Amino acid sequence: MRNPTIVDIARKLGVAPSTVSRALSDHPKVKKATKEKIRKLARDLRYSPNPIARSLKSNRTTTIGVIVPEIKHDFFSSAISGIEEVAYQSGHTILVCQSNESYEREVVNTNALMHHRVAGVIVSISQTTKDGRHFQDVVARKIPLVFFDRVCDDVNASKVVIDDRESARIAVTHLIERGYKRIAHFGGPKELGICVGRMSGYVEALKHNGLASPNGYVRFGGLQEEDGYKLMDSMLKENIIPDAIFAVNDPVAIGAFQKIKEAGLKIPGDIAIIGFSNNKITALVDPPLSTMNQPSFEMGKKAAEIVIESIEEGTIEPKTYVLETELIVRGST
């Protein structure tokens, strides 16, 4: 059975559809008695507004589109929770898409959100995204756009980030202060902004303390557990055993952690390891994993606050917001 419409209510009461629409919107020009009749019948018929029809009429919705690389890891699921909390409080809903670390899928997601006339878009780009042409189309359509964590520098939009270079420098300095000197770095994609920043912080910490990175101690891969596992495996096969490892993120650290354990080596006795993000699993492994706490929930909240301000107030000048990180020291170091 189809859902009742404004036309059905109007026909039953012998009034114009426009009168029904105004009554349901509490328009002051509709008499109180007429409003009450219309609202009662609407309740009896279980009428609910059609958001698609409403968006076609107003050319906007109350839906905010969100594109993230993946949901399975805690960082992005936590950020989405922050976005949803702010959206709910302001009367908005969110529509979440996963790029699955694919540039092509990210482009499809972006076009789909524009097709659905979303009120705004919040994005963390995939690890294979090298330019933001598809996001420039969002800006050209005057749809508020905010990046968080992973950003496109060639798009004029607000950004919510951390200082990746400084955070990495703090993490590696912690290892050095604990007495570790041969420190390896397991990096992510070489051109991804967060990976570039964290690599720079690693190099800066070593240089500041008069240390160098021996040959084979810097290795690049992806951002998943299997990437950390493979990088650690390749090191051990080459008979390279560092004092410590700074991983680009927690999933890579966990993958390396697993391979170290399988090889019969002790953490931190043989190899210390520190991750980045403070995913929930880092506190559950044995020993618990040291990491840099990246405020994912707060990043999501801030991104949502910015995009909603843009929706409600009109275009605002794009800004970059840098949130604080915190070193979390646990048993792995």
C-alpha positions as CSV (number, residue, x, y, z in Angstrom):
1,M,0.0,0.0,0.0
2,R,1.4,3.4,-1.0
3,N,2.1,6.1,1.5
4,P,-0.5,8.9,1.8
5,T,0.3,12.2,0.2
6,I,-0.7,15.9,0.7
7,V,-3.0,15.5,-2.3
8,D,-4.8,12.6,-0.5
9,I,-5.4,14.7,2.6
10,A,-6.6,17.7,0.6
11,R,-9.0,15.5,-1.4
12,K,-10.6,14.0,1.8
13,L,-11.0,17.4,3.4
14,G,-12.0,19.3,0.2
15,V,-9.2,21.9,0.5
16,A,-6.3,22.8,-1.8
17,P,-3.0,20.8,-1.5
18,S,-1.3,24.1,-0.8
19,T,-3.5,24.7,2.2
20,V,-2.5,21.3,3.6
21,S,1.2,22.0,3.0
22,R,0.9,25.4,4.8
23,A,-1.1,23.9,7.7
24,L,1.5,21.1,8.2
25,S,4.2,23.8,8.2
26,D,2.3,25.9,10.8
27,H,1.8,28.8,8.4
28,P,0.1,31.7,10.2
29,K,-2.4,32.4,7.4
30,V,-4.1,29.0,7.9
31,K,-7.0,29.1,10.4
32,K,-6.4,27.3,13.7
33,A,-9.5,25.0,13.2
34,T,-8.3,24.1,9.7
35,K,-4.9,23.3,10.9
36,E,-6.3,21.0,13.6
37,K,-8.4,19.1,11.1
38,I,-5.6,18.6,8.7
39,R,-3.1,17.5,11.4
40,K,-5.6,15.0,12.8
41,L,-6.3,13.4,9.4
42,A,-2.5,13.4,8.7
43,R,-2.0,11.5,12.0
44,D,-4.9,9.1,11.3
45,L,-3.5,8.3,7.8
46,R,0.1,8.0,9.2
47,Y,1.2,10.7,6.7
48,S,5.0,11.6,6.8
49,P,6.7,14.1,4.5
50,N,8.6,12.9,1.5
51,P,12.2,14.2,1.9
52,I,13.0,13.6,-1.7
53,A,10.0,15.6,-3.0
54,R,10.8,18.3,-0.5
55,S,14.5,18.4,-1.6
56,L,13.4,18.7,-5.3
57,K,11.2,21.7,-4.4
58,S,13.8,23.5,-2.2
59,N,16.9,22.2,-4.0
60,R,18.4,21.1,-0.7
61,T,18.0,18.4,2.0
62,T,18.9,18.1,5.6
63,T,21.3,15.2,4.8
64,I,25.0,15.6,5.2
65,G,27.1,13.3,3.0
66,V,30.2,11.6,4.6
67,I,32.9,9.9,2.7
68,V,35.6,7.9,4.6
69,P,38.2,5.4,3.4
70,E,36.7,2.6,5.6
71,I,34.5,2.0,8.6
72,K,36.1,-1.2,10.0
73,H,38.9,0.6,11.9
74,D,38.1,2.5,15.1
75,F,39.4,5.9,13.9
76,F,36.9,6.4,11.2
77,S,33.9,4.8,13.0
78,S,34.7,7.1,16.0
79,A,34.9,10.2,13.7
80,I,31.5,9.2,12.2
81,S,30.0,9.0,15.7
82,G,31.2,12.6,16.3
83,I,29.7,13.8,13.0
84,E,26.4,12.0,13.7
85,E,26.1,13.5,17.2
86,V,26.4,17.1,16.0
87,A,24.2,16.4,13.0
88,Y,21.4,14.9,15.1
89,Q,21.4,17.8,17.5
90,S,21.0,20.3,14.6
91,G,18.2,18.3,12.9
92,H,20.4,16.8,10.2
93,T,21.0,13.2,9.2
94,I,24.1,11.7,7.6
95,L,24.6,9.4,4.7
96,V,27.9,7.5,5.0
97,C,29.9,6.2,2.0
98,Q,33.1,4.1,2.0
99,S,35.8,4.7,-0.7
100,N,37.5,1.5,0.4
101,E,40.8,3.3,-0.3
102,S,39.8,3.7,-4.0
103,Y,40.1,7.0,-5.9
104,E,37.6,5.8,-8.5
105,R,35.1,4.8,-5.9
106,E,35.6,8.1,-4.1
107,V,34.6,9.9,-7.3
108,V,31.5,7.8,-7.7
109,N,30.5,8.5,-4.0
110,T,31.0,12.2,-4.5
111,N,28.9,12.3,-7.6
112,A,26.2,10.2,-5.9
113,L,26.0,12.6,-3.0
114,M,25.7,15.6,-5.3
115,H,22.9,13.8,-7.2
116,H,21.1,13.3,-3.9
117,R,21.2,17.0,-3.2
118,V,23.0,16.7,0.1
119,A,23.2,19.9,2.2
120,G,27.0,19.5,2.8
121,V,29.8,17.0,2.5
122,I,32.5,15.8,5.0
123,V,35.4,13.8,3.6
124,S,38.6,12.0,4.5
125,I,40.3,11.1,1.2
126,S,41.4,7.6,0.1
127,Q,45.1,6.7,0.1
128,T,45.1,6.6,-3.7
129,T,43.6,10.1,-4.2
130,K,46.2,12.4,-5.8
131,D,44.0,15.4,-6.8
132,G,40.7,16.9,-5.8
133,R,39.0,17.7,-9.1
134,H,35.8,15.9,-8.1
135,F,35.7,17.9,-4.8
136,Q,36.2,21.2,-6.8
137,D,32.9,20.3,-8.4
138,V,31.3,20.2,-5.0
139,V,32.7,23.6,-4.2
140,A,31.6,25.0,-7.6
141,R,28.0,23.9,-6.8
142,K,28.2,25.9,-3.5
143,I,27.8,22.8,-1.4
144,P,29.6,23.2,1.9
145,L,32.7,20.9,2.0
146,V,35.0,20.0,4.9
147,F,37.9,17.7,5.0
148,F,39.2,15.9,8.1
149,D,42.4,13.9,8.8
150,R,43.3,13.2,5.1
151,V,42.8,16.3,3.0
152,C,43.2,17.7,-0.5
153,D,45.5,20.7,-0.5
154,D,44.3,21.7,-4.0
155,V,40.7,22.3,-2.9
156,N,39.7,25.6,-1.2
157,A,37.7,24.1,1.7
158,S,37.9,24.0,5.5
159,K,40.1,21.3,7.0
160,V,40.2,19.6,10.5
161,V,43.6,18.0,11.0
162,I,46.4,17.4,13.5
163,D,50.0,18.3,13.2
164,D,51.3,15.0,11.8
165,R,54.9,16.1,11.7
166,E,55.1,17.3,15.3
167,S,53.1,14.3,16.6
168,A,55.5,11.9,14.9
169,R,58.5,13.8,16.2
170,I,57.1,13.4,19.8
171,A,56.5,9.7,19.3
172,V,60.0,9.0,17.9
173,T,61.6,11.3,20.6
174,H,59.9,9.1,23.2
175,L,61.6,6.0,21.7
176,I,65.0,7.8,21.7
177,E,64.5,8.9,25.4
178,R,63.9,5.3,26.3
179,G,67.3,4.4,24.9
180,Y,66.4,3.1,21.4
181,K,68.8,4.1,18.7
182,R,68.2,1.9,15.7
183,I,64.6,3.0,15.0
184,A,62.7,1.9,11.9
185,H,59.8,3.6,10.2
186,F,56.9,1.7,8.6
187,G,55.3,4.3,6.4
188,G,52.2,4.4,4.3
189,P,51.7,5.7,0.7
190,K,54.6,8.1,-0.1
191,E,52.4,10.9,-1.5
192,L,49.6,10.8,1.1
193,G,49.7,14.0,3.2
194,I,49.5,12.3,6.6
195,C,52.3,9.9,5.7
196,V,54.5,12.7,4.4
197,G,54.1,14.6,7.7
198,R,54.7,11.5,9.9
199,M,57.8,10.6,7.9
200,S,59.1,14.2,8.3
201,G,58.6,14.0,12.0
202,Y,60.5,10.7,12.2
203,V,63.5,12.2,10.3
204,E,63.5,15.4,12.3
205,A,63.6,13.5,15.7
206,L,66.5,11.4,14.6
207,K,68.4,14.3,13.2
208,H,67.8,16.4,16.3
209,N,69.3,13.6,18.5
210,G,72.3,13.0,16.3
211,L,70.9,9.7,15.0
212,A,70.5,8.3,11.5
213,S,68.3,5.8,9.8
214,P,70.4,2.8,8.6
215,N,69.8,1.4,5.1
216,G,66.6,-0.6,5.0
217,Y,65.1,0.9,8.1
218,V,62.5,3.0,6.3
219,R,59.9,1.0,4.4
220,F,56.6,2.0,2.7
221,G,53.4,0.1,2.2
222,G,49.7,0.6,2.7
223,L,47.7,1.4,5.8
224,Q,46.3,-2.0,6.8
225,E,47.4,-4.7,9.3
226,E,48.6,-6.9,6.4
227,D,51.0,-4.1,5.3
228,G,52.6,-3.9,8.7
229,Y,52.9,-7.7,8.7
230,K,54.6,-7.8,5.3
231,L,57.0,-5.0,6.1
232,M,58.1,-6.7,9.3
233,D,58.4,-10.1,7.5
234,S,60.6,-8.6,4.8
235,M,62.9,-7.0,7.4
236,L,63.3,-10.3,9.4
237,K,64.0,-12.2,6.2
238,E,66.8,-9.7,5.5
239,N,68.1,-10.4,9.1
240,I,67.4,-6.7,10.0
241,I,66.3,-6.4,13.6
242,P,65.8,-2.8,14.7
243,D,65.6,-1.6,18.4
244,A,62.2,-0.1,17.8
245,I,59.6,0.7,15.1
246,F,57.5,3.8,14.6
247,A,54.5,2.8,12.5
248,V,52.5,5.3,10.5
249,N,49.2,4.1,12.1
250,D,47.9,1.6,14.6
251,P,46.8,-1.0,12.0
252,V,50.3,-1.1,10.5
253,A,51.7,-1.3,14.0
254,I,49.4,-4.2,14.9
255,G,50.4,-6.1,11.8
256,A,54.1,-5.7,12.6
257,F,53.3,-6.6,16.3
258,Q,51.8,-9.9,15.1
259,K,54.8,-10.9,13.0
260,I,57.3,-10.0,15.8
261,K,55.4,-12.3,18.1
262,E,55.3,-15.1,15.5
263,A,59.1,-14.8,15.1
264,G,59.5,-15.5,18.8
265,L,60.9,-12.1,19.5
266,K,59.9,-10.2,22.6
267,I,58.1,-6.8,22.8
268,P,59.7,-4.5,23.9
269,G,62.7,-6.6,25.0
270,D,63.9,-7.3,21.4
271,I,61.8,-4.7,19.5
272,A,59.8,-1.8,20.9
273,I,56.9,-0.5,18.8
274,I,54.7,2.6,18.8
275,G,51.7,3.2,16.6
276,F,49.5,6.2,15.8
277,S,45.8,7.0,16.4
278,N,45.0,5.2,19.6
279,N,42.6,2.6,18.1
280,K,40.8,0.6,20.8
281,I,42.7,-2.6,20.0
282,T,46.0,-1.0,21.1
283,A,45.0,-1.2,24.7
284,L,43.9,-4.9,24.4
285,V,47.0,-6.5,22.9
286,D,49.8,-8.0,25.1
287,P,51.7,-5.9,25.9
288,P,49.5,-2.9,25.2
289,L,50.7,-0.7,22.4
290,S,52.1,2.7,22.9
291,T,50.6,5.2,20.4
292,M,49.7,8.8,19.7
293,N,46.2,9.6,20.6
294,Q,44.5,11.3,17.6
295,P,41.1,12.8,18.7
296,S,38.9,11.1,16.1
297,F,35.6,11.8,17.8
298,E,36.4,15.5,18.3
299,M,37.7,15.7,14.6
300,G,34.3,14.4,13.5
301,K,32.4,16.8,15.7
302,K,34.4,19.8,14.6
303,A,34.0,18.9,10.9
304,A,30.2,18.6,11.4
305,E,30.0,21.9,13.3
306,I,31.8,23.7,10.4
307,V,29.7,22.2,7.7
308,I,26.5,22.9,9.5
309,E,27.6,26.5,10.2
310,S,28.2,26.8,6.4
311,I,24.7,25.3,5.6
312,E,22.9,27.6,8.0
313,E,24.9,30.8,7.7
314,G,25.9,30.6,4.0
315,T,29.4,30.5,2.7
316,I,32.1,31.0,5.3
317,E,35.8,31.6,4.7
318,P,37.7,28.3,4.6
319,K,40.0,27.7,7.6
320,T,42.3,24.9,8.8
321,Y,41.7,23.8,12.4
322,V,44.6,21.9,14.1
323,L,43.5,19.7,17.0
324,E,45.9,18.5,19.8
325,T,47.3,14.9,20.0
326,E,48.7,13.1,23.1
327,L,51.4,10.5,23.6
328,I,50.0,7.4,25.2
329,V,52.8,5.3,26.8
330,R,52.1,1.6,27.3
331,G,54.0,-1.7,27.6
332,S,55.2,-1.9,24.0
333,T,57.9,0.8,24.6
